[in-house]
Amino acid sequence: MKINIARSSGFCFGVRRAINLCESLAGGDKPVYVLGDIVHNSFVVEKLSGLGIRKMNRIAPGKGSILIIRAHGAPKRTFDKARASGYKIVDATCPKVKDIYAIARRLEKKHPIIIIGDKGHDEVKGIAGQLVKRPLVIGSPSDIIPSRLGRFRNAAVITQSTQSSENIMEIMAKLKNIVPGIKLHDTTCKTTVVKQQEIRTLPRENDVVLILGSPTSANTKRLYQISRSMNKKTHWIGSAAELEKNWFKGARSCGIMAGASTPDEVTKGVVEELSKITGS
Ligand code: SF4
């Protein structure tokens, strides 16, 4: 069986940058904490924990300690609270996410803001937390309840960096019928666009597709959804341990796409295990 790894498979720029920042701070004389998971991947989180970087779920007093803000960013109040609690902040927020903050703040001066994104996702909370007024978050067309949008005569729509173009278009088509002066400012990240373009060919060109990434990774979920809609033999796994031999019965090729927060070691492990179980 031929194994085809997508060209855009694996870490994006923002994730790589955040991990490099963490590694550069590990082993210093000050305790280093991350609020939540630095990126949505358990292997990365474990590796950094092995280097002595501690995870914190809520900000405790931390005089003299370093707090790393994760790649997805954080609301403004988190920065304020961390400073007031004595931390030196090292901001690993992806610069592309910060661009979204700036766009959202600028647009908010003239329009109500709607975010197309996953409710409760760290990045969406971070974007919302930069704004003066609470924005409306819409994750899918079924979240749109016309009676709740009656107050909007116009609105500026921004998107979580990892949204799919299909979801954005479907939501916008519905919103345009309800909010007359609505305008989309597509803030999807270029890495996401490239990955989503490639995942539209991988399922056509391969008998089986493997999507690699943790269950909490929004961009991995999106890649899985697109691939699965085109090829039912698409499987989403976190590591080689989840591979099942019967998925590859009669398959001549397997395409692999790793999410933007999935380390190369995971892909390597999957390829090695695949070669063993399929004899390829
Ligand atoms: S997907 Fe894009 S915006 Fe998100 S962390 Fe990666 S490079 Fe940054």
Boltz pocket constraint, residues with backbone or C-beta under 6 A from the ligand:
constraints:
  - pocket:
      binder: B
      contacts: [[A, 12], [A, 13], [A, 14], [A, 15], [A, 71], [A, 72], [A, 94], [A, 95], [A, 96], [A, 97], [A, 161], [A, 162], [A, 189], [A, 190], [A, 191], [A, 192], [A, 219], [A, 260]]
      max_distance: 6.0
